[in-house]
Structure formats: structure tokens, C-alpha cells
């Protein structure tokens, strides 16, 4: 019979063994991630400063950022410029809305799509617009392809932090930018909402002539506008003192003569009236209106401030893009030829960069239009039926999964929440994104916002005072 030996360990050895065993099983708490501001500033080329969030928003933090972008994405050795971007933070796993502006962003604000999705937001100024911008403007690199590469670079950077669904949006020229970004980098975002984004063919697209002369409103209203234009030019000597007083007392400077400013303002009036106004022809001065009323109508819809040195400088990159890639409309002069004393052949090309040749390349927009017709899936287009830009609305083919909305009675400021039936927009967003959309309360009796070209909105970009 075998003996069984049992070893009895001293008590202090057993206690030590048990203590060490517990120590091996103990889980070390992970280090908390760095603060968001630190993480933003660690992204290559990003300089971020925390700012106050807009009042009333659900966002918990906000940041103003300058992002170093290559002047030429195909040749990084060309150097960089800083692009201004605003970030609104809600949560790293929440959706991200990339809102592309066609202009500069002098302040931070919450976009409509961001509200709908309760999303984070990156609001991006367009290259070469506002401040900061390159010290020396190499105009050949102000292209839709380079701007799309800017947006792609931003997506690549911030997807390192924000892992939710990405959506792009933009309004007007910003809507064009969102479509070009989607064309060149279709996988960057899941859905695009292009608000009043025109697809323009040529620098004098004839579809705008047809819209203004035959489609919008009725023949009585259109004739009233023409008679108002004629009277403004026939009686210019009575109107010019109002323009001169404005020029002398505003903070703006004018190299253009007041005669020239008057003619441009009068020619712009029909387009601007329907783009930014209600479309109510009672707002158009008639033969019984005073000169003051005539002047006020001009300043409301096609202000001469747009032709000041400050605004001409601000819009100069826009006109370069118009006359090289984006296209534009013609100033209709047919009924006014005998009354144009200083601008017999008026064109906005004169407001492009001085001494720089602008050669229009029609293939750029043609390529975009073809891609949108055949491959532009998961895109929502919204237009206002009174807005002249709707004459250049996208033309879709039958094979793309897209939504087209043309809102009756709405102008260039149409919003999703003011649509007579926003349901299809909400449904498409939920279908394509797989998330719930926040239904916004519709403002009562409202199809439009204040004029899109409201000058006070971009005045903070200038430091000039007169």
C-alpha cells in the first residue's frame, strides 16, 4: 500500500501566493483619450481654436480651424494655403454633415441638414474666398477639381475622429461644390443634399432668357418689370443723386461710376427680383412711384453695393470660376439697348481678376451632368420654382436612385422645412442612411428667407470703414 504525502504550506506562503494570483488577474484601466481639442490639433495641417457654440444648439463644443491645403493637389511642392473650417461637435459616432460653401464663412452657424440629422457639422469655406487665402492667387488652381480635392482631404482627416455616417450638402454655388466633390470622390459620403444647385451650360446659358421672358410669373408682371427698368434708365438723372448719396455715406468705396452702377443694377433686377423676392409683382414700382421708391426697390433686390470695390474684390474669384468652368446667365439688354449710355455690352466678366485671361471649358459641367444622370445615386436635389436658377436644374436619367424636388412658389432660399411636402426627403434620408431623421417644425406661411445676397451677412469679411 502506497503512502500519500500531503505538503502543508506555511500560512504566510499561502497568503503571498493568493495575493500574487489576484494581482495577475487585475485589469488595468485604459488611459482616457486626449481632449478633442488636442486631437484636432494633432491632425496634420490643422490648427484649431475652441469657440462658443451657437446659441440654442444641441452641440456641446465648437471650433474654428485653419486647415493647410495644397495650392495644387497634384503637386504638393507648390506650397499650401489655409482654408477656414468650422466644426460643431455632438458625438464621434453621430452622423457628420460636410457643408460646402461656395463662398467664405465669416461665422459659425448650424445648418438645416445638421438639425435634421442631429449631426456633427464641418462648414467649409471655398478655396480663395474670404480670409485666409493664399498671399498670391494662382488662378489656374481655382478649379472645381482642386476644390473637390480640398473637401476630400478634409474628409480623410476627420474620418479619423468621426466614425458615423457622412452626408454632404451645400446651397447654390456651395451645392455645386458638393456635387463636384461627389463626382470626383463618390465614396466620401453616403448621401448628398444639393440645395438650389444649378447645372449651367455656357457663360450665357439661354435657358435663363426663356425663364425670365416666358416662364416665371405672368406676362403682365414681366412687362411691369421691363417698364420699371426702362423708366429707371430714362429718368437716370433723377435717380443718380440717390446712388451718389449712398456711395458718399456708406462704408464702401466705388471705382465704378454711378452711371455704370445704375445700369448694372437695372439689368440685374429681373433675375434678382425672382431669385430673392416673393415673386409678388406688387413689389415692383410702377409709373406712379416716386424716385425714392424706385431707388429703394433697386437697393432691395440688386443693390449697387455689389459693384463697390469691396464686394467686387470679394466676388472676384467667383467670377473667375463662372467664366472658366461654372457658367452663368446673360444680362438681358434687348429692350434697353437705346438707353445704355455707358455699358453698351455689359458683362460680369469685367469683375474677374484684372489682366487674367478667362477661357471657358464647357466639358467640366458637361462631365458632371452626364455623371449625375447615369451614376449620381443617393442625391437629393431641391429647387424653388420661382427661382431663375431652377431653369438650370439637374436633368436626371431613369437609372439613378435620386430625388428631385421643385417647390411651387419658392425662391432661391427654399428650405426642406418649408417644403409643402418634405416627407419624401425625410424618407429618402432614412432609407439611405438607416437612421431616424428629426422632423423640424415648419415655419407658418413661409416659403422664403431674406434675400440670399443680403449684404450685411458678408460685411464682417471686410475691415474697411468709410
C-alpha positions, 0 to 999 in steps of 0.5 A: 500500500502506497503512502500519500504525502500531503505538503502543508504550506506555511500560512504566510506562503499561502497568503503571498501566493493568493495575493500574487494570483489576484494581482495577475488577474487585475485589469488595468484601466485604459488611459482616457483619450486626449481632449478633442481639442488636442486631437484636432490639433494633432491632425496634420495641417490643422490648427484649431481654436475652441469657440462658443457654440451657437446659441440654442444648439444641441452641440456641446463644443465648437471650433474654428480651424485653419486647415493647410491645403495644397495650392495644387493637389497634384503637386504638393511642392507648390506650397499650401494655403489655409482654408477656414473650417468650422466644426460643431461637435455632438458625438464621434459616432453621430452622423457628420454633415460636410457643408460646402460653401461656395463662398467664405464663412465669416461665422459659425452657424448650424445648418438645416441638414445638421438639425435634421440629422442631429449631426456633427457639422464641418462648414467649409469655406471655398478655396480663395474666398474670404480670409485666409487665402493664399498671399498670391492667387494662382488662378489656374488652381481655382478649379472645381477639381482642386476644390473637390480635392480640398473637401476630400482631404478634409474628409480623410482627416476627420474620418479619423475622429468621426466614425458615423455616417457622412452626408454632404450638402451645400446651397447654390454655388456651395451645392455645386461644390458638393456635387463636384466633390461627389463626382470626383470622390463618390465614396466620401459620403453616403448621401448628398443634399444639393440645395438650389444647385444649378447645372449651367451650360455656357457663360450665357446659358439661354435657358435663363432668357426663356425663364425670365421672358416666358416662364416665371410669373405672368406676362403682365408682371414681366412687362411691369418689370421691363417698364420699371427698368426702362423708366429707371434708365430714362429718368437716370438723372433723377435717380443718380443723386440717390446712388451718389448719396449712398456711395458718399455715406456708406462704408464702401468705396466705388471705382465704378461710376454711378452711371455704370452702377445704375445700369448694372443694377437695372439689368440685374433686377429681373433675375434678382427680383425672382431669385430673392423676392416673393415673386409678388409683382406688387413689389415692383414700382410702377409709373406712379412711384416716386424716385425714392421708391424706385431707388429703394426697390433697386437697393432691395433686390440688386443693390449697387453695393455689389459693384463697390470695390469691396464686394467686387474684390470679394466676388472676384474669384467667383467670377473667375470660376463662372467664366472658366468652368461654372457658367452663368446667365446673360444680362438681358439688354434687348429692350434697353439697348437705346438707353445704355449710355455707358455699358453698351455690352455689359458683362460680369466678366469685367469683375474677374481678376484684372489682366487674367485671361478667362477661357471657358471649358464647357466639358467640366459641367458637361462631365458632371451632368452626364455623371449625375444622370447615369451614376449620381445615386443617393442625391437629393436635389431641391429647387424653388420654382420661382427661382431663375436658377431652377431653369438650370436644374439637374436633368436626371436619367431613369437609372439613378436612385435620386430625388428631385424636388421643385417647390411651387412658389419658392425662391432661391432660399427654399428650405426642406422645412418649408417644403409643402411636402418634405416627407419624401426627403425625410424618407429618402434620408432614412432609407439611405442612411438607416437612421431616424431623421428629426422632423423640424417644425415648419415655419407658418406661411413661409416659403422664403428667407431674406434675400440670399445676397443680403449684404450685411451677412458678408460685411464682417469679411471686410475691415474697411470703414468709410 
